[in-house]
Amino acid sequence: MLPPHPVEIVPGDAARGLLLICEHASNHVPEDLAQLGLPEPEFSRHIAYDIGAAAVTRHLAARLGAPAILTRFSRLIIDPNRGAQDPTLVMRLSDGAIVPGNARIDEAGKQARLARFYAPFDAAVDAAVDAALATGVPPAIVTIHSFTPAWRTIPRPWHVGILWDRDDRLSVPLIAGLRADPADLVVGDNQPYGGGLPGDTIDRHALARGLRNALVEIRQDLIAGEDRQIAWADRFARLLKPLLP
């Protein structure tokens, strides 16, 4: 039996003007990689995936009728939101956890993971962008992530952040819309991280093609259950709908 394809593709209208992506959707590790030598509890942590992000992506895709691409593998195997030469592409140490299955990975091992996991993800994104461009409607690319409420014991005050680099055509109206939300949200502009990461998904697939884009970061405790995931999907659906063609 063939292993499952490492990418989930949610069908949608290629002419909708939007492509949703969730690079850290899953904490799955195939059996032959033996959990990378990590105990099971580590896979419930943010080091393995972006908690809640996959559900928000699927709900948002359904509300807007847009296509979405999600990974079916843990970021601990290889991180598709990094450039192929990025030193954090395969993490040997992640937030205090040593990853035994990565600690001594050599170049051949890295290339094998690139071919098995990273390349199919990249190909799926390229195909979705090509399909949209073929309709005559260039897609905005929005990637959905989540972040921990605290980092190294320091609380993070933001409810949501919009990350961007060089092209702010989509990020500026999204930030403004979130700040005008009646829920009185604390909104980060390139927080809790900076948006410029050479070789990441936005860089490879949006900036390289001149496409509008934004990277969404939602605090994990705010999307921990289905009701909250739906609420955030509804919020972004309201904000994105008037920004689409």
C-alpha atoms as an extended CHARMM CRD file, in Angstrom:
* protein
*
       245  EXT
         1         1  MET       CA              0.0000000000        0.0000000000        0.0000000000  PROA      1               0.0000000000
         2         2  LEU       CA              1.2890000000        3.4520000000       -0.9100000000  PROA      2               0.0000000000
         3         3  PRO       CA              1.7500000000        5.9270000000        1.9330000000  PROA      3               0.0000000000
         4         4  PRO       CA             -0.7950000000        8.7530000000        2.0790000000  PROA      4               0.0000000000
         5         5  HSD       CA             -0.0180000000       11.7920000000       -0.0150000000  PROA      5               0.0000000000
         6         6  PRO       CA              1.7000000000       14.3880000000        2.1670000000  PROA      6               0.0000000000
         7         7  VAL       CA             -0.5870000000       17.2090000000        1.0250000000  PROA      7               0.0000000000
         8         8  GLU       CA             -4.3180000000       17.7660000000        1.5550000000  PROA      8               0.0000000000
         9         9  ILE       CA             -5.9940000000       19.7440000000       -1.2200000000  PROA      9               0.0000000000
        10        10  VAL       CA             -9.3640000000       21.3370000000       -0.4610000000  PROA      10              0.0000000000
        11        11  PRO       CA            -11.1070000000       22.0500000000       -3.7700000000  PROA      11              0.0000000000
        12        12  GLY       CA            -12.4630000000       25.5000000000       -4.4740000000  PROA      12              0.0000000000
        13        13  ASP       CA            -13.1160000000       28.0300000000       -7.2030000000  PROA      13              0.0000000000
        14        14  ALA       CA             -9.7840000000       28.8070000000       -8.8770000000  PROA      14              0.0000000000
        15        15  ALA       CA            -11.2390000000       32.1370000000      -10.0220000000  PROA      15              0.0000000000
        16        16  ARG       CA            -12.1530000000       33.1910000000       -6.4770000000  PROA      16              0.0000000000
        17        17  GLY       CA             -9.0280000000       35.3160000000       -6.2130000000  PROA      17              0.0000000000
        18        18  LEU       CA             -7.7600000000       33.5850000000       -3.0840000000  PROA      18              0.0000000000
        19        19  LEU       CA             -5.5440000000       30.6390000000       -2.2030000000  PROA      19              0.0000000000
        20        20  LEU       CA             -5.3890000000       29.5110000000        1.4380000000  PROA      20              0.0000000000
        21        21  ILE       CA             -2.3810000000       27.6020000000        2.7500000000  PROA      21              0.0000000000
        22        22  CYS       CA             -1.6620000000       25.9130000000        6.0760000000  PROA      22              0.0000000000
        23        23  GLU       CA              1.9500000000       24.7490000000        6.2050000000  PROA      23              0.0000000000
        24        24  HSD       CA              1.8540000000       23.4110000000        9.7750000000  PROA      24              0.0000000000
        25        25  ALA       CA             -1.5370000000       21.7250000000        9.6600000000  PROA      25              0.0000000000
        26        26  SER       CA             -0.6230000000       18.2740000000       10.9820000000  PROA      26              0.0000000000
        27        27  ASN       CA              1.4180000000       16.5650000000       13.6850000000  PROA      27              0.0000000000
        28        28  HSD       CA              1.5140000000       13.2740000000       11.7390000000  PROA      28              0.0000000000
        29        29  VAL       CA              4.7560000000       11.3180000000       11.3430000000  PROA      29              0.0000000000
        30        30  PRO       CA              4.7140000000        8.2090000000        9.1070000000  PROA      30              0.0000000000
        31        31  GLU       CA              5.4020000000        4.8910000000       10.8470000000  PROA      31              0.0000000000
        32        32  ASP       CA              8.7510000000        4.3660000000        9.1430000000  PROA      32              0.0000000000
        33        33  LEU       CA             10.0950000000        7.5240000000       10.8000000000  PROA      33              0.0000000000
        34        34  ALA       CA              9.2640000000        6.1070000000       14.2390000000  PROA      34              0.0000000000
        35        35  GLN       CA              8.0170000000        9.3760000000       15.7060000000  PROA      35              0.0000000000
        36        36  LEU       CA             11.5060000000       10.7790000000       15.1390000000  PROA      36              0.0000000000
        37        37  GLY       CA             12.4090000000        9.1880000000       18.4640000000  PROA      37              0.0000000000
        38        38  LEU       CA             10.1520000000       11.5560000000       20.4180000000  PROA      38              0.0000000000
        39        39  PRO       CA              7.6000000000       10.5260000000       23.0750000000  PROA      39              0.0000000000
        40        40  GLU       CA              3.9510000000       10.9010000000       22.1140000000  PROA      40              0.0000000000
        41        41  PRO       CA              3.2190000000       13.9540000000       24.3410000000  PROA      41              0.0000000000
        42        42  GLU       CA              5.6200000000       16.0940000000       22.3070000000  PROA      42              0.0000000000
        43        43  PHE       CA              3.2790000000       15.8090000000       19.3350000000  PROA      43              0.0000000000
        44        44  SER       CA              0.5250000000       17.6600000000       21.1810000000  PROA      44              0.0000000000
        45        45  ARG       CA              2.8180000000       20.6940000000       21.4590000000  PROA      45              0.0000000000
        46        46  HSD       CA              3.3330000000       23.5840000000       19.0910000000  PROA      46              0.0000000000
        47        47  ILE       CA              6.7080000000       22.1700000000       18.0760000000  PROA      47              0.0000000000
        48        48  ALA       CA              4.9120000000       19.5220000000       16.0200000000  PROA      48              0.0000000000
        49        49  TYR       CA              2.2010000000       21.6520000000       14.3730000000  PROA      49              0.0000000000
        50        50  ASP       CA              0.2190000000       24.8910000000       14.5770000000  PROA      50              0.0000000000
        51        51  ILE       CA             -2.6120000000       24.0330000000       16.9600000000  PROA      51              0.0000000000
        52        52  GLY       CA             -6.0370000000       24.9580000000       15.5730000000  PROA      52              0.0000000000
        53        53  ALA       CA             -4.7290000000       26.3710000000       12.2900000000  PROA      53              0.0000000000
        54        54  ALA       CA             -5.9010000000       23.5120000000       10.0580000000  PROA      54              0.0000000000
        55        55  ALA       CA             -9.5160000000       23.7500000000       11.2340000000  PROA      55              0.0000000000
        56        56  VAL       CA             -9.5780000000       27.5260000000       10.7560000000  PROA      56              0.0000000000
        57        57  THR       CA             -8.2080000000       27.0560000000        7.2320000000  PROA      57              0.0000000000
        58        58  ARG       CA            -10.8270000000       24.4670000000        6.2730000000  PROA      58              0.0000000000
        59        59  HSD       CA            -13.7090000000       26.5130000000        7.6990000000  PROA      59              0.0000000000
        60        60  LEU       CA            -12.4650000000       29.6510000000        5.9630000000  PROA      60              0.0000000000
        61        61  ALA       CA            -12.1000000000       27.8350000000        2.6370000000  PROA      61              0.0000000000
        62        62  ALA       CA            -15.6770000000       26.5700000000        2.9530000000  PROA      62              0.0000000000
        63        63  ARG       CA            -17.0680000000       30.0260000000        3.7060000000  PROA      63              0.0000000000
        64        64  LEU       CA            -15.3080000000       31.7080000000        0.7900000000  PROA      64              0.0000000000
        65        65  GLY       CA            -15.4160000000       28.8470000000       -1.7210000000  PROA      65              0.0000000000
        66        66  ALA       CA            -11.6550000000       29.1290000000       -2.1000000000  PROA      66              0.0000000000
        67        67  PRO       CA             -9.1090000000       26.3490000000       -2.6230000000  PROA      67              0.0000000000
        68        68  ALA       CA             -6.7980000000       25.4490000000        0.2390000000  PROA      68              0.0000000000
        69        69  ILE       CA             -3.6130000000       23.4380000000        0.6050000000  PROA      69              0.0000000000
        70        70  LEU       CA             -2.6620000000       21.8570000000        3.9290000000  PROA      70              0.0000000000
        71        71  THR       CA              0.2090000000       19.6190000000        4.9260000000  PROA      71              0.0000000000
        72        72  ARG       CA             -0.3290000000       16.0880000000        6.2340000000  PROA      72              0.0000000000
        73        73  PHE       CA              3.0290000000       15.8450000000        7.9880000000  PROA      73              0.0000000000
        74        74  SER       CA              4.6060000000       17.3520000000       11.0710000000  PROA      74              0.0000000000
        75        75  ARG       CA              6.8550000000       20.3530000000       10.7640000000  PROA      75              0.0000000000
        76        76  LEU       CA              9.3610000000       18.3050000000       12.8080000000  PROA      76              0.0000000000
        77        77  ILE       CA             10.0030000000       16.1270000000        9.7410000000  PROA      77              0.0000000000
        78        78  ILE       CA             10.7310000000       19.1230000000        7.5420000000  PROA      78              0.0000000000
        79        79  ASP       CA              9.3420000000       22.6500000000        7.5710000000  PROA      79              0.0000000000
        80        80  PRO       CA              7.7240000000       23.6560000000        4.2690000000  PROA      80              0.0000000000
        81        81  ASN       CA              7.6210000000       27.2680000000        5.4670000000  PROA      81              0.0000000000
        82        82  ARG       CA             11.3920000000       27.5210000000        5.1760000000  PROA      82              0.0000000000
        83        83  GLY       CA             13.7130000000       27.8530000000        2.2470000000  PROA      83              0.0000000000
        84        84  ALA       CA             15.3910000000       24.6400000000        1.1320000000  PROA      84              0.0000000000
        85        85  GLN       CA             18.7480000000       25.9480000000        2.4000000000  PROA      85              0.0000000000
        86        86  ASP       CA             17.4490000000       27.3610000000        5.6850000000  PROA      86              0.0000000000
        87        87  PRO       CA             19.3350000000       25.9100000000        8.6950000000  PROA      87              0.0000000000
        88        88  THR       CA             15.9910000000       25.4610000000       10.5170000000  PROA      88              0.0000000000
        89        89  LEU       CA             14.5160000000       23.3800000000        7.6890000000  PROA      89              0.0000000000
        90        90  VAL       CA             14.9940000000       20.2130000000        9.7910000000  PROA      90              0.0000000000
        91        91  MET       CA             14.9910000000       21.0560000000       13.4730000000  PROA      91              0.0000000000
        92        92  ARG       CA             17.4220000000       19.1950000000       15.7110000000  PROA      92              0.0000000000
        93        93  LEU       CA             16.2940000000       21.1060000000       18.8040000000  PROA      93              0.0000000000
        94        94  SER       CA             12.8410000000       22.6880000000       19.0980000000  PROA      94              0.0000000000
        95        95  ASP       CA             11.7680000000       24.6870000000       22.1540000000  PROA      95              0.0000000000
        96        96  GLY       CA             13.8350000000       22.5820000000       24.5150000000  PROA      96              0.0000000000
        97        97  ALA       CA             13.0760000000       19.2270000000       22.9090000000  PROA      97              0.0000000000
        98        98  ILE       CA             15.9550000000       17.3550000000       21.2790000000  PROA      98              0.0000000000
        99        99  VAL       CA             14.6320000000       15.5380000000       18.1910000000  PROA      99              0.0000000000
       100       100  PRO       CA             16.6020000000       12.2520000000       18.0560000000  PROA      100             0.0000000000
       101       101  GLY       CA             15.4690000000       11.4100000000       14.5300000000  PROA      101             0.0000000000
       102       102  ASN       CA             16.8840000000       14.7030000000       13.2910000000  PROA      102             0.0000000000
       103       103  ALA       CA             19.9710000000       15.0380000000       15.4650000000  PROA      103             0.0000000000
       104       104  ARG       CA             22.3050000000       13.2340000000       13.0660000000  PROA      104             0.0000000000
       105       105  ILE       CA             20.4760000000       13.6210000000        9.7800000000  PROA      105             0.0000000000
       106       106  ASP       CA             22.9070000000       13.8960000000        6.8780000000  PROA      106             0.0000000000
       107       107  GLU       CA             22.5430000000       15.5680000000        3.4990000000  PROA      107             0.0000000000
       108       108  ALA       CA             21.1470000000       12.4080000000        1.8930000000  PROA      108             0.0000000000
       109       109  GLY       CA             18.5320000000       12.1500000000        4.6340000000  PROA      109             0.0000000000
       110       110  LYS       CA             17.5540000000       15.7830000000        4.1940000000  PROA      110             0.0000000000
       111       111  GLN       CA             17.2850000000       15.3770000000        0.4220000000  PROA      111             0.0000000000
       112       112  ALA       CA             15.0420000000       12.3420000000        0.9160000000  PROA      112             0.0000000000
       113       113  ARG       CA             12.6760000000       14.3750000000        3.0920000000  PROA      113             0.0000000000
       114       114  LEU       CA             12.7210000000       17.2390000000        0.6200000000  PROA      114             0.0000000000
       115       115  ALA       CA             11.6460000000       14.8530000000       -2.1380000000  PROA      115             0.0000000000
       116       116  ARG       CA              9.0430000000       13.0020000000       -0.0730000000  PROA      116             0.0000000000
       117       117  PHE       CA              7.3700000000       15.8950000000        1.7940000000  PROA      117             0.0000000000
       118       118  TYR       CA              8.5830000000       19.3630000000        0.8110000000  PROA      118             0.0000000000
       119       119  ALA       CA              8.5350000000       19.0010000000       -2.9800000000  PROA      119             0.0000000000
       120       120  PRO       CA              4.9310000000       17.6930000000       -3.1710000000  PROA      120             0.0000000000
       121       121  PHE       CA              3.7920000000       20.6320000000       -1.0510000000  PROA      121             0.0000000000
       122       122  ASP       CA              5.6130000000       23.1020000000       -3.2950000000  PROA      122             0.0000000000
       123       123  ALA       CA              4.2150000000       21.4310000000       -6.4100000000  PROA      123             0.0000000000
       124       124  ALA       CA              0.6650000000       21.5910000000       -5.0500000000  PROA      124             0.0000000000
       125       125  VAL       CA              0.9860000000       25.3080000000       -4.3230000000  PROA      125             0.0000000000
       126       126  ASP       CA              2.4900000000       25.9720000000       -7.7460000000  PROA      126             0.0000000000
       127       127  ALA       CA             -0.3170000000       24.0300000000       -9.4260000000  PROA      127             0.0000000000
       128       128  ALA       CA             -2.9950000000       25.9340000000       -7.5030000000  PROA      128             0.0000000000
       129       129  VAL       CA             -1.4380000000       29.2880000000       -8.3940000000  PROA      129             0.0000000000
       130       130  ASP       CA             -1.1480000000       28.2540000000      -12.0440000000  PROA      130             0.0000000000
       131       131  ALA       CA             -4.7970000000       27.1630000000      -12.0820000000  PROA      131             0.0000000000
       132       132  ALA       CA             -5.8750000000       30.5200000000      -10.6700000000  PROA      132             0.0000000000
       133       133  LEU       CA             -3.7360000000       32.5050000000      -13.0920000000  PROA      133             0.0000000000
       134       134  ALA       CA             -5.2190000000       30.4990000000      -15.9700000000  PROA      134             0.0000000000
       135       135  THR       CA             -8.6560000000       31.9160000000      -15.0800000000  PROA      135             0.0000000000
       136       136  GLY       CA             -7.3210000000       35.4400000000      -15.4430000000  PROA      136             0.0000000000
       137       137  VAL       CA             -7.7630000000       36.1930000000      -11.7300000000  PROA      137             0.0000000000
       138       138  PRO       CA             -4.4310000000       36.4220000000       -9.8740000000  PROA      138             0.0000000000
       139       139  PRO       CA             -4.9070000000       34.8910000000       -6.4230000000  PROA      139             0.0000000000
       140       140  ALA       CA             -4.0950000000       36.5430000000       -3.1420000000  PROA      140             0.0000000000
       141       141  ILE       CA             -2.1750000000       34.0450000000       -1.0140000000  PROA      141             0.0000000000
       142       142  VAL       CA             -3.0950000000       33.8390000000        2.6730000000  PROA      142             0.0000000000
       143       143  THR       CA             -1.3140000000       31.4180000000        4.9760000000  PROA      143             0.0000000000
       144       144  ILE       CA             -2.8230000000       30.4470000000        8.3300000000  PROA      144             0.0000000000
       145       145  HSD       CA             -0.6830000000       29.8480000000       11.4290000000  PROA      145             0.0000000000
       146       146  SER       CA             -1.0250000000       29.9010000000       15.2040000000  PROA      146             0.0000000000
       147       147  PHE       CA              1.3330000000       30.9670000000       17.9940000000  PROA      147             0.0000000000
       148       148  THR       CA              1.7740000000       30.1420000000       21.6490000000  PROA      148             0.0000000000
       149       149  PRO       CA              0.2880000000       32.4510000000       24.3340000000  PROA      149             0.0000000000
       150       150  ALA       CA              3.7370000000       32.8030000000       25.9030000000  PROA      150             0.0000000000
       151       151  TRP       CA              7.3210000000       32.2920000000       24.7890000000  PROA      151             0.0000000000
       152       152  ARG       CA              9.9420000000       31.3650000000       27.3630000000  PROA      152             0.0000000000
       153       153  THR       CA              7.5430000000       32.4500000000       30.1270000000  PROA      153             0.0000000000
       154       154  ILE       CA              6.9560000000       35.8830000000       28.5510000000  PROA      154             0.0000000000
       155       155  PRO       CA              3.2440000000       36.4340000000       27.7790000000  PROA      155             0.0000000000
       156       156  ARG       CA              2.3270000000       37.4640000000       24.2590000000  PROA      156             0.0000000000
       157       157  PRO       CA             -0.3950000000       40.1380000000       24.3690000000  PROA      157             0.0000000000
       158       158  TRP       CA             -1.5480000000       39.8660000000       20.7590000000  PROA      158             0.0000000000
       159       159  HSD       CA             -4.7280000000       38.0250000000       19.8570000000  PROA      159             0.0000000000
       160       160  VAL       CA             -3.7630000000       37.9090000000       16.2030000000  PROA      160             0.0000000000
       161       161  GLY       CA             -0.9240000000       39.1110000000       14.0110000000  PROA      161             0.0000000000
       162       162  ILE       CA             -0.5820000000       39.8380000000       10.3120000000  PROA      162             0.0000000000
       163       163  LEU       CA              2.9060000000       39.2580000000        8.9170000000  PROA      163             0.0000000000
       164       164  TRP       CA              4.1180000000       40.7090000000        5.6450000000  PROA      164             0.0000000000
       165       165  ASP       CA              7.2680000000       41.6570000000        3.7400000000  PROA      165             0.0000000000
       166       166  ARG       CA              7.6780000000       44.2320000000        0.9410000000  PROA      166             0.0000000000
       167       167  ASP       CA              4.0840000000       43.9340000000       -0.3270000000  PROA      167             0.0000000000
       168       168  ASP       CA              1.4760000000       45.3350000000        2.0770000000  PROA      168             0.0000000000
       169       169  ARG       CA             -1.5030000000       45.5300000000       -0.2860000000  PROA      169             0.0000000000
       170       170  LEU       CA             -3.3940000000       42.8430000000        1.6120000000  PROA      170             0.0000000000
       171       171  SER       CA             -1.8680000000       43.1640000000        5.0700000000  PROA      171             0.0000000000
       172       172  VAL       CA             -2.7550000000       46.8390000000        5.5740000000  PROA      172             0.0000000000
       173       173  PRO       CA             -6.5250000000       46.4180000000        5.0700000000  PROA      173             0.0000000000
       174       174  LEU       CA             -6.5330000000       43.1990000000        7.1070000000  PROA      174             0.0000000000
       175       175  ILE       CA             -4.7810000000       44.8740000000       10.0360000000  PROA      175             0.0000000000
       176       176  ALA       CA             -7.1630000000       47.8350000000        9.8220000000  PROA      176             0.0000000000
       177       177  GLY       CA            -10.1850000000       45.5400000000        9.7170000000  PROA      177             0.0000000000
       178       178  LEU       CA             -9.0150000000       43.5290000000       12.7040000000  PROA      178             0.0000000000
       179       179  ARG       CA             -8.2990000000       46.6820000000       14.7210000000  PROA      179             0.0000000000
       180       180  ALA       CA            -11.8150000000       47.9160000000       13.9520000000  PROA      180             0.0000000000
       181       181  ASP       CA            -13.3530000000       44.6420000000       15.1420000000  PROA      181             0.0000000000
       182       182  PRO       CA            -15.8540000000       45.1640000000       17.9830000000  PROA      182             0.0000000000
       183       183  ALA       CA            -14.0770000000       42.4530000000       19.9900000000  PROA      183             0.0000000000
       184       184  ASP       CA            -11.3390000000       45.0400000000       20.7000000000  PROA      184             0.0000000000
       185       185  LEU       CA             -8.5350000000       42.7880000000       19.5020000000  PROA      185             0.0000000000
       186       186  VAL       CA             -4.8540000000       43.3420000000       20.1700000000  PROA      186             0.0000000000
       187       187  VAL       CA             -3.4760000000       43.1010000000       16.6330000000  PROA      187             0.0000000000
       188       188  GLY       CA              0.1690000000       42.6610000000       15.7580000000  PROA      188             0.0000000000
       189       189  ASP       CA              1.6690000000       44.2890000000       12.6820000000  PROA      189             0.0000000000
       190       190  ASN       CA              4.5740000000       41.9230000000       11.9570000000  PROA      190             0.0000000000
       191       191  GLN       CA              4.1390000000       40.5600000000       15.4880000000  PROA      191             0.0000000000
       192       192  PRO       CA              4.8060000000       38.1800000000       17.2020000000  PROA      192             0.0000000000
       193       193  TYR       CA              7.3590000000       37.6390000000       14.4160000000  PROA      193             0.0000000000
       194       194  GLY       CA              8.7730000000       39.6840000000       11.5860000000  PROA      194             0.0000000000
       195       195  GLY       CA              7.3160000000       38.8620000000        8.1900000000  PROA      195             0.0000000000
       196       196  GLY       CA             10.5270000000       38.8110000000        6.1820000000  PROA      196             0.0000000000
       197       197  LEU       CA             11.7930000000       35.2340000000        5.9420000000  PROA      197             0.0000000000
       198       198  PRO       CA             13.7450000000       34.5530000000        2.7470000000  PROA      198             0.0000000000
       199       199  GLY       CA             12.6090000000       31.3470000000        1.0800000000  PROA      199             0.0000000000
       200       200  ASP       CA              9.3880000000       30.8920000000        3.0700000000  PROA      200             0.0000000000
       201       201  THR       CA              6.0540000000       30.0810000000        1.4300000000  PROA      201             0.0000000000
       202       202  ILE       CA              5.1000000000       33.7120000000        0.9040000000  PROA      202             0.0000000000
       203       203  ASP       CA              8.5120000000       34.5260000000       -0.5270000000  PROA      203             0.0000000000
       204       204  ARG       CA              8.5750000000       31.5230000000       -2.8750000000  PROA      204             0.0000000000
       205       205  HSD       CA              4.9980000000       31.5810000000       -4.0880000000  PROA      205             0.0000000000
       206       206  ALA       CA              3.5790000000       35.0890000000       -3.6040000000  PROA      206             0.0000000000
       207       207  LEU       CA              6.3580000000       37.6620000000       -3.6590000000  PROA      207             0.0000000000
       208       208  ALA       CA              8.1780000000       35.8300000000       -6.4630000000  PROA      208             0.0000000000
       209       209  ARG       CA              5.0380000000       36.1390000000       -8.6210000000  PROA      209             0.0000000000
       210       210  GLY       CA              3.9600000000       39.6100000000       -7.5370000000  PROA      210             0.0000000000
       211       211  LEU       CA              0.8400000000       38.3270000000       -5.7870000000  PROA      211             0.0000000000
       212       212  ARG       CA             -0.9200000000       39.9940000000       -2.8720000000  PROA      212             0.0000000000
       213       213  ASN       CA             -0.3460000000       38.0880000000        0.3400000000  PROA      213             0.0000000000
       214       214  ALA       CA             -0.5600000000       37.9320000000        4.1100000000  PROA      214             0.0000000000
       215       215  LEU       CA              0.5600000000       35.4990000000        6.7830000000  PROA      215             0.0000000000
       216       216  VAL       CA             -2.0400000000       35.1900000000        9.5640000000  PROA      216             0.0000000000
       217       217  GLU       CA             -0.9870000000       34.2460000000       13.1050000000  PROA      217             0.0000000000
       218       218  ILE       CA             -3.7660000000       33.5220000000       15.6390000000  PROA      218             0.0000000000
       219       219  ARG       CA             -2.9920000000       32.8740000000       19.3000000000  PROA      219             0.0000000000
       220       220  GLN       CA             -3.4950000000       29.1920000000       19.9950000000  PROA      220             0.0000000000
       221       221  ASP       CA             -5.6450000000       29.4960000000       23.1040000000  PROA      221             0.0000000000
       222       222  LEU       CA             -8.1750000000       31.4700000000       21.0410000000  PROA      222             0.0000000000
       223       223  ILE       CA             -8.6870000000       28.6350000000       18.5360000000  PROA      223             0.0000000000
       224       224  ALA       CA             -8.4690000000       25.6820000000       20.8930000000  PROA      224             0.0000000000
       225       225  GLY       CA            -12.0300000000       24.4490000000       20.2300000000  PROA      225             0.0000000000
       226       226  GLU       CA            -14.3090000000       24.1380000000       17.2170000000  PROA      226             0.0000000000
       227       227  ASP       CA            -16.6090000000       27.0120000000       18.1800000000  PROA      227             0.0000000000
       228       228  ARG       CA            -13.6520000000       29.3930000000       18.3950000000  PROA      228             0.0000000000
       229       229  GLN       CA            -12.1430000000       28.0520000000       15.1730000000  PROA      229             0.0000000000
       230       230  ILE       CA            -15.4230000000       28.7130000000       13.3750000000  PROA      230             0.0000000000
       231       231  ALA       CA            -15.6610000000       32.1920000000       14.8940000000  PROA      231             0.0000000000
       232       232  TRP       CA            -12.1880000000       33.1380000000       13.6530000000  PROA      232             0.0000000000
       233       233  ALA       CA            -12.9030000000       31.6850000000       10.2160000000  PROA      233             0.0000000000
       234       234  ASP       CA            -16.0910000000       33.7700000000       10.0930000000  PROA      234             0.0000000000
       235       235  ARG       CA            -14.1370000000       36.8690000000       11.1230000000  PROA      235             0.0000000000
       236       236  PHE       CA            -11.5700000000       36.4430000000        8.3670000000  PROA      236             0.0000000000
       237       237  ALA       CA            -14.2560000000       35.5750000000        5.8390000000  PROA      237             0.0000000000
       238       238  ARG       CA            -15.9260000000       38.9230000000        6.5710000000  PROA      238             0.0000000000
       239       239  LEU       CA            -12.6230000000       40.7610000000        6.2440000000  PROA      239             0.0000000000
       240       240  LEU       CA            -11.3990000000       39.0100000000        3.1100000000  PROA      240             0.0000000000
       241       241  LYS       CA            -14.6210000000       38.9600000000        1.0880000000  PROA      241             0.0000000000
       242       242  PRO       CA            -14.5660000000       42.6850000000        0.1430000000  PROA      242             0.0000000000
       243       243  LEU       CA            -10.8550000000       42.4770000000       -0.6760000000  PROA      243             0.0000000000
       244       244  LEU       CA            -11.3370000000       39.7900000000       -3.3250000000  PROA      244             0.0000000000
       245       245  PRO       CA            -12.1330000000       40.4960000000       -7.0040000000  PROA      245             0.0000000000
